[in-house]
Amino acid sequence: MLRAVFYVVMLWPCLALPQASLTPDDVLGRIAKLGARPTLDAMYEDGGEWHQVLSGIATGERHWLKVAVELHPTSDAGPSRQLELATGEALEHHPSTVLEIAVPVIGIRSVCGGPDVDDKRYDSFELSTRAIEMRKRMLRTVSETGLLALRNRCIQQLEASKAGIAKFYGVQR
């Protein structure tokens, strides 16, 4: 018995290998080969891969936003909302790219809503509204003429989302 415990303890690091990092090109390649829905289903079921995808999209990097645009039309329920929330978070990093690539496909109401109140980073009225204000501040840096109307609508949508956040947290406004 002691020998078995020794082997488990000694071999455990070999069994718990870290998961390889996904790149947007990896995901886009899978989509091209297997289709968007089978790719989404496999990554969502894996959990670790899905987290990497959502984290990548949240960076606002152009190729990751292309992943969101490819996956979103075939998604439903939870995965769909998670893609929308990650894309909304991307406004904090690359708002022009989000407006250009993601909003036309995913929709302004879905992308420019409040953050996920179930995410510990936004799990209070103060943290949620701070994220909304950060997104609005970043959106104000967008100066491309062709994106100004969309930028302004997104800012309005974010401002309107504060009412729902306040209601969720029981805050009088």
Buried (B, 14 or more C-beta within 10 A) or exposed (E): EEEEEEEEEEEEEEEEEEEEEBBBEBBBEBBEEEEBBEBBBEBBEBEEBBBBBBEBBBBBBEBBBBBBBBBBEBBEEEBBBBBBBBBBBBBBBBBBBBBBBBBEBBBBBBBBBBBBBEEEEBBBBEBBBBBBEBBBEBBEEBEEEEBEEBBEBBBEBBEBBBEEBBEEBEBEE
